[in-house]
Amino acid sequence: MGFFKMGAPRKFEHKYIYVDERREKLDKIENKAKRDLGLLPPEELSYRERIQGAFTNSTTHLKRRKQNSGYMKTQTLIVLLLVAIFVLHYLLTGSWSF
């Protein structure tokens, strides 16, 4: 029956031989500390970091949507809480009226 069932191929996993991830992480922390102290010039932002959010910030309807997202989450939470209270009351008393 092995004819119809195909096994998944092995995933490609490449492990670097000459890379010290710990050393790179320490160098990054050291450079950040030097920049914070003013010993190194500030790091230039990449093109992607500079344009990130530019379109969203330039349109009014997307700004409004971004600002109201927290409000909608709170409003939904309140409605769900009220529904849970009503259901709990019904389960305990057996009637919908208070």
Phi and psi restraints in degrees (range 20) as a CNS / XPLOR table:
assign (resid 1 and name C) (resid 2 and name N)
       (resid 2 and name CA) (resid 2 and name C) 1.0 -69.7 20.0 2
assign (resid 2 and name N) (resid 2 and name CA)
       (resid 2 and name C) (resid 3 and name N) 1.0 -8.0 20.0 2
assign (resid 2 and name C) (resid 3 and name N)
       (resid 3 and name CA) (resid 3 and name C) 1.0 -66.8 20.0 2
assign (resid 3 and name N) (resid 3 and name CA)
       (resid 3 and name C) (resid 4 and name N) 1.0 -37.9 20.0 2
assign (resid 3 and name C) (resid 4 and name N)
       (resid 4 and name CA) (resid 4 and name C) 1.0 -90.4 20.0 2
assign (resid 4 and name N) (resid 4 and name CA)
       (resid 4 and name C) (resid 5 and name N) 1.0 -18.2 20.0 2
assign (resid 4 and name C) (resid 5 and name N)
       (resid 5 and name CA) (resid 5 and name C) 1.0 -105.5 20.0 2
assign (resid 5 and name N) (resid 5 and name CA)
       (resid 5 and name C) (resid 6 and name N) 1.0 112.9 20.0 2
assign (resid 5 and name C) (resid 6 and name N)
       (resid 6 and name CA) (resid 6 and name C) 1.0 -97.3 20.0 2
assign (resid 6 and name N) (resid 6 and name CA)
       (resid 6 and name C) (resid 7 and name N) 1.0 131.5 20.0 2
assign (resid 6 and name C) (resid 7 and name N)
       (resid 7 and name CA) (resid 7 and name C) 1.0 -76.5 20.0 2
assign (resid 7 and name N) (resid 7 and name CA)
       (resid 7 and name C) (resid 8 and name N) 1.0 152.1 20.0 2
assign (resid 7 and name C) (resid 8 and name N)
       (resid 8 and name CA) (resid 8 and name C) 1.0 -73.3 20.0 2
assign (resid 8 and name N) (resid 8 and name CA)
       (resid 8 and name C) (resid 9 and name N) 1.0 140.9 20.0 2
assign (resid 8 and name C) (resid 9 and name N)
       (resid 9 and name CA) (resid 9 and name C) 1.0 -69.4 20.0 2
assign (resid 9 and name N) (resid 9 and name CA)
       (resid 9 and name C) (resid 10 and name N) 1.0 155.1 20.0 2
assign (resid 9 and name C) (resid 10 and name N)
       (resid 10 and name CA) (resid 10 and name C) 1.0 -67.2 20.0 2
assign (resid 10 and name N) (resid 10 and name CA)
       (resid 10 and name C) (resid 11 and name N) 1.0 139.7 20.0 2
assign (resid 10 and name C) (resid 11 and name N)
       (resid 11 and name CA) (resid 11 and name C) 1.0 -78.7 20.0 2
assign (resid 11 and name N) (resid 11 and name CA)
       (resid 11 and name C) (resid 12 and name N) 1.0 147.2 20.0 2
assign (resid 11 and name C) (resid 12 and name N)
       (resid 12 and name CA) (resid 12 and name C) 1.0 -76.0 20.0 2
assign (resid 12 and name N) (resid 12 and name CA)
       (resid 12 and name C) (resid 13 and name N) 1.0 128.4 20.0 2
assign (resid 12 and name C) (resid 13 and name N)
       (resid 13 and name CA) (resid 13 and name C) 1.0 -137.3 20.0 2
assign (resid 13 and name N) (resid 13 and name CA)
       (resid 13 and name C) (resid 14 and name N) 1.0 109.8 20.0 2
assign (resid 13 and name C) (resid 14 and name N)
       (resid 14 and name CA) (resid 14 and name C) 1.0 -105.8 20.0 2
assign (resid 14 and name N) (resid 14 and name CA)
       (resid 14 and name C) (resid 15 and name N) 1.0 120.6 20.0 2
assign (resid 14 and name C) (resid 15 and name N)
       (resid 15 and name CA) (resid 15 and name C) 1.0 -104.8 20.0 2
assign (resid 15 and name N) (resid 15 and name CA)
       (resid 15 and name C) (resid 16 and name N) 1.0 126.1 20.0 2
assign (resid 15 and name C) (resid 16 and name N)
       (resid 16 and name CA) (resid 16 and name C) 1.0 -72.8 20.0 2
assign (resid 16 and name N) (resid 16 and name CA)
       (resid 16 and name C) (resid 17 and name N) 1.0 140.6 20.0 2
assign (resid 16 and name C) (resid 17 and name N)
       (resid 17 and name CA) (resid 17 and name C) 1.0 -92.1 20.0 2
assign (resid 17 and name N) (resid 17 and name CA)
       (resid 17 and name C) (resid 18 and name N) 1.0 -43.2 20.0 2
assign (resid 17 and name C) (resid 18 and name N)
       (resid 18 and name CA) (resid 18 and name C) 1.0 -102.7 20.0 2
assign (resid 18 and name N) (resid 18 and name CA)
       (resid 18 and name C) (resid 19 and name N) 1.0 29.1 20.0 2
assign (resid 18 and name C) (resid 19 and name N)
       (resid 19 and name CA) (resid 19 and name C) 1.0 -117.3 20.0 2
assign (resid 19 and name N) (resid 19 and name CA)
       (resid 19 and name C) (resid 20 and name N) 1.0 130.4 20.0 2
assign (resid 19 and name C) (resid 20 and name N)
       (resid 20 and name CA) (resid 20 and name C) 1.0 -108.6 20.0 2
assign (resid 20 and name N) (resid 20 and name CA)
       (resid 20 and name C) (resid 21 and name N) 1.0 96.5 20.0 2
assign (resid 20 and name C) (resid 21 and name N)
       (resid 21 and name CA) (resid 21 and name C) 1.0 -63.9 20.0 2
assign (resid 21 and name N) (resid 21 and name CA)
       (resid 21 and name C) (resid 22 and name N) 1.0 -35.5 20.0 2
assign (resid 21 and name C) (resid 22 and name N)
       (resid 22 and name CA) (resid 22 and name C) 1.0 -63.2 20.0 2
assign (resid 22 and name N) (resid 22 and name CA)
       (resid 22 and name C) (resid 23 and name N) 1.0 -43.3 20.0 2
assign (resid 22 and name C) (resid 23 and name N)
       (resid 23 and name CA) (resid 23 and name C) 1.0 -64.6 20.0 2
assign (resid 23 and name N) (resid 23 and name CA)
       (resid 23 and name C) (resid 24 and name N) 1.0 -41.5 20.0 2
assign (resid 23 and name C) (resid 24 and name N)
       (resid 24 and name CA) (resid 24 and name C) 1.0 -63.4 20.0 2
assign (resid 24 and name N) (resid 24 and name CA)
       (resid 24 and name C) (resid 25 and name N) 1.0 -40.6 20.0 2
assign (resid 24 and name C) (resid 25 and name N)
       (resid 25 and name CA) (resid 25 and name C) 1.0 -65.2 20.0 2
assign (resid 25 and name N) (resid 25 and name CA)
       (resid 25 and name C) (resid 26 and name N) 1.0 -42.1 20.0 2
assign (resid 25 and name C) (resid 26 and name N)
       (resid 26 and name CA) (resid 26 and name C) 1.0 -65.2 20.0 2
assign (resid 26 and name N) (resid 26 and name CA)
       (resid 26 and name C) (resid 27 and name N) 1.0 -39.0 20.0 2
assign (resid 26 and name C) (resid 27 and name N)
       (resid 27 and name CA) (resid 27 and name C) 1.0 -63.3 20.0 2
assign (resid 27 and name N) (resid 27 and name CA)
       (resid 27 and name C) (resid 28 and name N) 1.0 -40.0 20.0 2
assign (resid 27 and name C) (resid 28 and name N)
       (resid 28 and name CA) (resid 28 and name C) 1.0 -64.7 20.0 2
assign (resid 28 and name N) (resid 28 and name CA)
       (resid 28 and name C) (resid 29 and name N) 1.0 -42.4 20.0 2
assign (resid 28 and name C) (resid 29 and name N)
       (resid 29 and name CA) (resid 29 and name C) 1.0 -65.0 20.0 2
assign (resid 29 and name N) (resid 29 and name CA)
       (resid 29 and name C) (resid 30 and name N) 1.0 -41.5 20.0 2
assign (resid 29 and name C) (resid 30 and name N)
       (resid 30 and name CA) (resid 30 and name C) 1.0 -63.8 20.0 2
assign (resid 30 and name N) (resid 30 and name CA)
       (resid 30 and name C) (resid 31 and name N) 1.0 -44.1 20.0 2
assign (resid 30 and name C) (resid 31 and name N)
       (resid 31 and name CA) (resid 31 and name C) 1.0 -64.7 20.0 2
assign (resid 31 and name N) (resid 31 and name CA)
       (resid 31 and name C) (resid 32 and name N) 1.0 -38.2 20.0 2
assign (resid 31 and name C) (resid 32 and name N)
       (resid 32 and name CA) (resid 32 and name C) 1.0 -64.3 20.0 2
assign (resid 32 and name N) (resid 32 and name CA)
       (resid 32 and name C) (resid 33 and name N) 1.0 -41.1 20.0 2
assign (resid 32 and name C) (resid 33 and name N)
       (resid 33 and name CA) (resid 33 and name C) 1.0 -65.3 20.0 2
assign (resid 33 and name N) (resid 33 and name CA)
       (resid 33 and name C) (resid 34 and name N) 1.0 -41.4 20.0 2
assign (resid 33 and name C) (resid 34 and name N)
       (resid 34 and name CA) (resid 34 and name C) 1.0 -64.2 20.0 2
assign (resid 34 and name N) (resid 34 and name CA)
       (resid 34 and name C) (resid 35 and name N) 1.0 -38.9 20.0 2
assign (resid 34 and name C) (resid 35 and name N)
       (resid 35 and name CA) (resid 35 and name C) 1.0 -65.9 20.0 2
assign (resid 35 and name N) (resid 35 and name CA)
       (resid 35 and name C) (resid 36 and name N) 1.0 -38.9 20.0 2
assign (resid 35 and name C) (resid 36 and name N)
       (resid 36 and name CA) (resid 36 and name C) 1.0 -65.1 20.0 2
assign (resid 36 and name N) (resid 36 and name CA)
       (resid 36 and name C) (resid 37 and name N) 1.0 -33.9 20.0 2
assign (resid 36 and name C) (resid 37 and name N)
       (resid 37 and name CA) (resid 37 and name C) 1.0 -82.0 20.0 2
assign (resid 37 and name N) (resid 37 and name CA)
       (resid 37 and name C) (resid 38 and name N) 1.0 -12.0 20.0 2
assign (resid 37 and name C) (resid 38 and name N)
       (resid 38 and name CA) (resid 38 and name C) 1.0 89.8 20.0 2
assign (resid 38 and name N) (resid 38 and name CA)
       (resid 38 and name C) (resid 39 and name N) 1.0 11.7 20.0 2
assign (resid 38 and name C) (resid 39 and name N)
       (resid 39 and name CA) (resid 39 and name C) 1.0 -79.0 20.0 2
assign (resid 39 and name N) (resid 39 and name CA)
       (resid 39 and name C) (resid 40 and name N) 1.0 -24.7 20.0 2
assign (resid 39 and name C) (resid 40 and name N)
       (resid 40 and name CA) (resid 40 and name C) 1.0 -120.0 20.0 2
assign (resid 40 and name N) (resid 40 and name CA)
       (resid 40 and name C) (resid 41 and name N) 1.0 151.0 20.0 2
assign (resid 40 and name C) (resid 41 and name N)
       (resid 41 and name CA) (resid 41 and name C) 1.0 -66.6 20.0 2
assign (resid 41 and name N) (resid 41 and name CA)
       (resid 41 and name C) (resid 42 and name N) 1.0 154.4 20.0 2
assign (resid 41 and name C) (resid 42 and name N)
       (resid 42 and name CA) (resid 42 and name C) 1.0 -61.6 20.0 2
assign (resid 42 and name N) (resid 42 and name CA)
       (resid 42 and name C) (resid 43 and name N) 1.0 146.0 20.0 2
assign (resid 42 and name C) (resid 43 and name N)
       (resid 43 and name CA) (resid 43 and name C) 1.0 -74.1 20.0 2
assign (resid 43 and name N) (resid 43 and name CA)
       (resid 43 and name C) (resid 44 and name N) 1.0 134.8 20.0 2
assign (resid 43 and name C) (resid 44 and name N)
       (resid 44 and name CA) (resid 44 and name C) 1.0 -72.5 20.0 2
assign (resid 44 and name N) (resid 44 and name CA)
       (resid 44 and name C) (resid 45 and name N) 1.0 136.2 20.0 2
assign (resid 44 and name C) (resid 45 and name N)
       (resid 45 and name CA) (resid 45 and name C) 1.0 -75.4 20.0 2
assign (resid 45 and name N) (resid 45 and name CA)
       (resid 45 and name C) (resid 46 and name N) 1.0 144.3 20.0 2
assign (resid 45 and name C) (resid 46 and name N)
       (resid 46 and name CA) (resid 46 and name C) 1.0 -73.6 20.0 2
assign (resid 46 and name N) (resid 46 and name CA)
       (resid 46 and name C) (resid 47 and name N) 1.0 166.1 20.0 2
assign (resid 46 and name C) (resid 47 and name N)
       (resid 47 and name CA) (resid 47 and name C) 1.0 -57.0 20.0 2
assign (resid 47 and name N) (resid 47 and name CA)
       (resid 47 and name C) (resid 48 and name N) 1.0 -42.2 20.0 2
assign (resid 47 and name C) (resid 48 and name N)
       (resid 48 and name CA) (resid 48 and name C) 1.0 -64.7 20.0 2
assign (resid 48 and name N) (resid 48 and name CA)
       (resid 48 and name C) (resid 49 and name N) 1.0 -41.7 20.0 2
assign (resid 48 and name C) (resid 49 and name N)
       (resid 49 and name CA) (resid 49 and name C) 1.0 -68.4 20.0 2
assign (resid 49 and name N) (resid 49 and name CA)
       (resid 49 and name C) (resid 50 and name N) 1.0 -32.5 20.0 2
assign (resid 49 and name C) (resid 50 and name N)
       (resid 50 and name CA) (resid 50 and name C) 1.0 -71.6 20.0 2
assign (resid 50 and name N) (resid 50 and name CA)
       (resid 50 and name C) (resid 51 and name N) 1.0 -35.1 20.0 2
assign (resid 50 and name C) (resid 51 and name N)
       (resid 51 and name CA) (resid 51 and name C) 1.0 -96.0 20.0 2
assign (resid 51 and name N) (resid 51 and name CA)
       (resid 51 and name C) (resid 52 and name N) 1.0 -3.2 20.0 2
assign (resid 51 and name C) (resid 52 and name N)
       (resid 52 and name CA) (resid 52 and name C) 1.0 -66.0 20.0 2
assign (resid 52 and name N) (resid 52 and name CA)
       (resid 52 and name C) (resid 53 and name N) 1.0 123.9 20.0 2
assign (resid 52 and name C) (resid 53 and name N)
       (resid 53 and name CA) (resid 53 and name C) 1.0 84.7 20.0 2
assign (resid 53 and name N) (resid 53 and name CA)
       (resid 53 and name C) (resid 54 and name N) 1.0 -0.3 20.0 2
assign (resid 53 and name C) (resid 54 and name N)
       (resid 54 and name CA) (resid 54 and name C) 1.0 -66.1 20.0 2
assign (resid 54 and name N) (resid 54 and name CA)
       (resid 54 and name C) (resid 55 and name N) 1.0 -41.0 20.0 2
assign (resid 54 and name C) (resid 55 and name N)
       (resid 55 and name CA) (resid 55 and name C) 1.0 -69.3 20.0 2
assign (resid 55 and name N) (resid 55 and name CA)
       (resid 55 and name C) (resid 56 and name N) 1.0 -41.2 20.0 2
assign (resid 55 and name C) (resid 56 and name N)
       (resid 56 and name CA) (resid 56 and name C) 1.0 -65.2 20.0 2
assign (resid 56 and name N) (resid 56 and name CA)
       (resid 56 and name C) (resid 57 and name N) 1.0 -39.3 20.0 2
assign (resid 56 and name C) (resid 57 and name N)
       (resid 57 and name CA) (resid 57 and name C) 1.0 -74.9 20.0 2
assign (resid 57 and name N) (resid 57 and name CA)
       (resid 57 and name C) (resid 58 and name N) 1.0 -17.8 20.0 2
assign (resid 57 and name C) (resid 58 and name N)
       (resid 58 and name CA) (resid 58 and name C) 1.0 -91.7 20.0 2
assign (resid 58 and name N) (resid 58 and name CA)
       (resid 58 and name C) (resid 59 and name N) 1.0 -12.4 20.0 2
assign (resid 58 and name C) (resid 59 and name N)
       (resid 59 and name CA) (resid 59 and name C) 1.0 -108.2 20.0 2
assign (resid 59 and name N) (resid 59 and name CA)
       (resid 59 and name C) (resid 60 and name N) 1.0 136.5 20.0 2
assign (resid 59 and name C) (resid 60 and name N)
       (resid 60 and name CA) (resid 60 and name C) 1.0 -72.2 20.0 2
assign (resid 60 and name N) (resid 60 and name CA)
       (resid 60 and name C) (resid 61 and name N) 1.0 -38.6 20.0 2
assign (resid 60 and name C) (resid 61 and name N)
       (resid 61 and name CA) (resid 61 and name C) 1.0 -69.1 20.0 2
assign (resid 61 and name N) (resid 61 and name CA)
       (resid 61 and name C) (resid 62 and name N) 1.0 -31.8 20.0 2
assign (resid 61 and name C) (resid 62 and name N)
       (resid 62 and name CA) (resid 62 and name C) 1.0 -74.9 20.0 2
assign (resid 62 and name N) (resid 62 and name CA)
       (resid 62 and name C) (resid 63 and name N) 1.0 -33.8 20.0 2
assign (resid 62 and name C) (resid 63 and name N)
       (resid 63 and name CA) (resid 63 and name C) 1.0 -62.4 20.0 2
assign (resid 63 and name N) (resid 63 and name CA)
       (resid 63 and name C) (resid 64 and name N) 1.0 -45.6 20.0 2
assign (resid 63 and name C) (resid 64 and name N)
       (resid 64 and name CA) (resid 64 and name C) 1.0 -62.1 20.0 2
assign (resid 64 and name N) (resid 64 and name CA)
       (resid 64 and name C) (resid 65 and name N) 1.0 -41.3 20.0 2
assign (resid 64 and name C) (resid 65 and name N)
       (resid 65 and name CA) (resid 65 and name C) 1.0 -64.1 20.0 2
assign (resid 65 and name N) (resid 65 and name CA)
       (resid 65 and name C) (resid 66 and name N) 1.0 -40.0 20.0 2
assign (resid 65 and name C) (resid 66 and name N)
       (resid 66 and name CA) (resid 66 and name C) 1.0 -67.3 20.0 2
assign (resid 66 and name N) (resid 66 and name CA)
       (resid 66 and name C) (resid 67 and name N) 1.0 -38.7 20.0 2
assign (resid 66 and name C) (resid 67 and name N)
       (resid 67 and name CA) (resid 67 and name C) 1.0 -71.8 20.0 2
assign (resid 67 and name N) (resid 67 and name CA)
       (resid 67 and name C) (resid 68 and name N) 1.0 -35.9 20.0 2
assign (resid 67 and name C) (resid 68 and name N)
       (resid 68 and name CA) (resid 68 and name C) 1.0 -84.3 20.0 2
assign (resid 68 and name N) (resid 68 and name CA)
       (resid 68 and name C) (resid 69 and name N) 1.0 -5.1 20.0 2
assign (resid 68 and name C) (resid 69 and name N)
       (resid 69 and name CA) (resid 69 and name C) 1.0 -64.9 20.0 2
assign (resid 69 and name N) (resid 69 and name CA)
       (resid 69 and name C) (resid 70 and name N) 1.0 -36.6 20.0 2
assign (resid 69 and name C) (resid 70 and name N)
       (resid 70 and name CA) (resid 70 and name C) 1.0 -67.7 20.0 2
assign (resid 70 and name N) (resid 70 and name CA)
       (resid 70 and name C) (resid 71 and name N) 1.0 -37.3 20.0 2
assign (resid 70 and name C) (resid 71 and name N)
       (resid 71 and name CA) (resid 71 and name C) 1.0 -64.5 20.0 2
assign (resid 71 and name N) (resid 71 and name CA)
       (resid 71 and name C) (resid 72 and name N) 1.0 -42.6 20.0 2
assign (resid 71 and name C) (resid 72 and name N)
       (resid 72 and name CA) (resid 72 and name C) 1.0 -65.8 20.0 2
assign (resid 72 and name N) (resid 72 and name CA)
       (resid 72 and name C) (resid 73 and name N) 1.0 -36.5 20.0 2
assign (resid 72 and name C) (resid 73 and name N)
       (resid 73 and name CA) (resid 73 and name C) 1.0 -65.6 20.0 2
assign (resid 73 and name N) (resid 73 and name CA)
       (resid 73 and name C) (resid 74 and name N) 1.0 -41.0 20.0 2
assign (resid 73 and name C) (resid 74 and name N)
       (resid 74 and name CA) (resid 74 and name C) 1.0 -66.6 20.0 2
assign (resid 74 and name N) (resid 74 and name CA)
       (resid 74 and name C) (resid 75 and name N) 1.0 -43.3 20.0 2
assign (resid 74 and name C) (resid 75 and name N)
       (resid 75 and name CA) (resid 75 and name C) 1.0 -62.8 20.0 2
assign (resid 75 and name N) (resid 75 and name CA)
       (resid 75 and name C) (resid 76 and name N) 1.0 -43.1 20.0 2
assign (resid 75 and name C) (resid 76 and name N)
       (resid 76 and name CA) (resid 76 and name C) 1.0 -64.4 20.0 2
assign (resid 76 and name N) (resid 76 and name CA)
       (resid 76 and name C) (resid 77 and name N) 1.0 -40.0 20.0 2
assign (resid 76 and name C) (resid 77 and name N)
       (resid 77 and name CA) (resid 77 and name C) 1.0 -63.2 20.0 2
assign (resid 77 and name N) (resid 77 and name CA)
       (resid 77 and name C) (resid 78 and name N) 1.0 -40.7 20.0 2
assign (resid 77 and name C) (resid 78 and name N)
       (resid 78 and name CA) (resid 78 and name C) 1.0 -64.9 20.0 2
assign (resid 78 and name N) (resid 78 and name CA)
       (resid 78 and name C) (resid 79 and name N) 1.0 -43.8 20.0 2
assign (resid 78 and name C) (resid 79 and name N)
       (resid 79 and name CA) (resid 79 and name C) 1.0 -63.0 20.0 2
assign (resid 79 and name N) (resid 79 and name CA)
       (resid 79 and name C) (resid 80 and name N) 1.0 -43.8 20.0 2
assign (resid 79 and name C) (resid 80 and name N)
       (resid 80 and name CA) (resid 80 and name C) 1.0 -64.7 20.0 2
assign (resid 80 and name N) (resid 80 and name CA)
       (resid 80 and name C) (resid 81 and name N) 1.0 -35.9 20.0 2
assign (resid 80 and name C) (resid 81 and name N)
       (resid 81 and name CA) (resid 81 and name C) 1.0 -65.4 20.0 2
assign (resid 81 and name N) (resid 81 and name CA)
       (resid 81 and name C) (resid 82 and name N) 1.0 -42.0 20.0 2
assign (resid 81 and name C) (resid 82 and name N)
       (resid 82 and name CA) (resid 82 and name C) 1.0 -64.8 20.0 2
assign (resid 82 and name N) (resid 82 and name CA)
       (resid 82 and name C) (resid 83 and name N) 1.0 -41.9 20.0 2
assign (resid 82 and name C) (resid 83 and name N)
       (resid 83 and name CA) (resid 83 and name C) 1.0 -63.1 20.0 2
assign (resid 83 and name N) (resid 83 and name CA)
       (resid 83 and name C) (resid 84 and name N) 1.0 -41.2 20.0 2
assign (resid 83 and name C) (resid 84 and name N)
       (resid 84 and name CA) (resid 84 and name C) 1.0 -63.8 20.0 2
assign (resid 84 and name N) (resid 84 and name CA)
       (resid 84 and name C) (resid 85 and name N) 1.0 -38.0 20.0 2
assign (resid 84 and name C) (resid 85 and name N)
       (resid 85 and name CA) (resid 85 and name C) 1.0 -64.7 20.0 2
assign (resid 85 and name N) (resid 85 and name CA)
       (resid 85 and name C) (resid 86 and name N) 1.0 -43.9 20.0 2
assign (resid 85 and name C) (resid 86 and name N)
       (resid 86 and name CA) (resid 86 and name C) 1.0 -62.7 20.0 2
assign (resid 86 and name N) (resid 86 and name CA)
       (resid 86 and name C) (resid 87 and name N) 1.0 -43.3 20.0 2
assign (resid 86 and name C) (resid 87 and name N)
       (resid 87 and name CA) (resid 87 and name C) 1.0 -66.2 20.0 2
assign (resid 87 and name N) (resid 87 and name CA)
       (resid 87 and name C) (resid 88 and name N) 1.0 -41.6 20.0 2
assign (resid 87 and name C) (resid 88 and name N)
       (resid 88 and name CA) (resid 88 and name C) 1.0 -62.6 20.0 2
assign (resid 88 and name N) (resid 88 and name CA)
       (resid 88 and name C) (resid 89 and name N) 1.0 -41.5 20.0 2
assign (resid 88 and name C) (resid 89 and name N)
       (resid 89 and name CA) (resid 89 and name C) 1.0 -62.6 20.0 2
assign (resid 89 and name N) (resid 89 and name CA)
       (resid 89 and name C) (resid 90 and name N) 1.0 -42.7 20.0 2
assign (resid 89 and name C) (resid 90 and name N)
       (resid 90 and name CA) (resid 90 and name C) 1.0 -63.7 20.0 2
assign (resid 90 and name N) (resid 90 and name CA)
       (resid 90 and name C) (resid 91 and name N) 1.0 -41.4 20.0 2
assign (resid 90 and name C) (resid 91 and name N)
       (resid 91 and name CA) (resid 91 and name C) 1.0 -67.2 20.0 2
assign (resid 91 and name N) (resid 91 and name CA)
       (resid 91 and name C) (resid 92 and name N) 1.0 -34.2 20.0 2
assign (resid 91 and name C) (resid 92 and name N)
       (resid 92 and name CA) (resid 92 and name C) 1.0 -79.7 20.0 2
assign (resid 92 and name N) (resid 92 and name CA)
       (resid 92 and name C) (resid 93 and name N) 1.0 -39.1 20.0 2
assign (resid 92 and name C) (resid 93 and name N)
       (resid 93 and name CA) (resid 93 and name C) 1.0 -101.8 20.0 2
assign (resid 93 and name N) (resid 93 and name CA)
       (resid 93 and name C) (resid 94 and name N) 1.0 -29.6 20.0 2
assign (resid 93 and name C) (resid 94 and name N)
       (resid 94 and name CA) (resid 94 and name C) 1.0 89.7 20.0 2
assign (resid 94 and name N) (resid 94 and name CA)
       (resid 94 and name C) (resid 95 and name N) 1.0 4.5 20.0 2
assign (resid 94 and name C) (resid 95 and name N)
       (resid 95 and name CA) (resid 95 and name C) 1.0 -136.8 20.0 2
assign (resid 95 and name N) (resid 95 and name CA)
       (resid 95 and name C) (resid 96 and name N) 1.0 155.7 20.0 2
assign (resid 95 and name C) (resid 96 and name N)
       (resid 96 and name CA) (resid 96 and name C) 1.0 -84.8 20.0 2
assign (resid 96 and name N) (resid 96 and name CA)
       (resid 96 and name C) (resid 97 and name N) 1.0 -16.7 20.0 2
assign (resid 96 and name C) (resid 97 and name N)
       (resid 97 and name CA) (resid 97 and name C) 1.0 -84.7 20.0 2
assign (resid 97 and name N) (resid 97 and name CA)
       (resid 97 and name C) (resid 98 and name N) 1.0 149.6 20.0 2
